[in-house]
Amino acid sequence: MDKNIVVAIDGYSSCGKSTLAKALAKKLHFIYIDSGAMYRAVTLYFLRNNIDLTNHDQIAQALKNIHLNFHSRDYQTHILLNDEEVSDEIRLMPVTENVSSIAALHEVRVEMVKQQQRMGRSKNIIMDGRDIGTVVFPNAQVKLFMTADPKIRAERRYKEVVIKEPHISLEEVFESLAHRDYQDTTRAESPLTRAEDAIILDNTDLTPDEQLAFAISKVEPFLK
Ligand code: DC
């Protein structure tokens, strides 16, 4: 029987939130939910359908037409947008460049938060994002706020992105991350900020195993 333990992981872009969340979910047999993938899938729909971000009727209609589903294989995120697997496409630059603007829209946030809270009901989950410990699950038992040196983050992100988009430079990735951080922390609605009771995890000098051990030590007391 699940105890309904919620682990909320928030932090800047490319801090390794999903790497940690997946490893933790695997270790603890929790369900992993990547909330950023939801905002990315909505962004893909908006781009494909040329939704005007100043037109509230269009936004509301678009949100009604969007059906998101996750299916999990080996703790990797697979997200379906109206039954189409879009997991790869949502990681490409067109979505990445636009997601912060779309994630700042009030209507989009209300709908995503509603769906995320539903997913967390009566299950043990790990959710990563920007507002999980502050807005989505303010009562989460464990809250981690992840950070790392911006240069290290850009290098990590570059290694992932260049495989699929070889024309991209490290500088472009650095600028894109800085721009997203700025948008995510300064937006009017639920900006990225550390919940007062969140534990800071700076992984600049930590290996994936070290950060996993740290996170496990914070969750373990709640498993007993
Ligand atoms: O974690 P990510 O890079 O996949 O997230 C994509 C964008 O979605 C990010 O720029 C901010 C937004 N986001 C958000 O506003 N709230 C969340 N809970 C998760 C992501």
Boltz pocket constraint, residues with backbone or C-beta under 6 A from the ligand:
constraints:
  - pocket:
      binder: B
      contacts: [[A, 13], [A, 14], [A, 35], [A, 36], [A, 37], [A, 39], [A, 40], [A, 96], [A, 99], [A, 100], [A, 103], [A, 104], [A, 128], [A, 129], [A, 130], [A, 131], [A, 132], [A, 180], [A, 184], [A, 190]]
      max_distance: 6.0
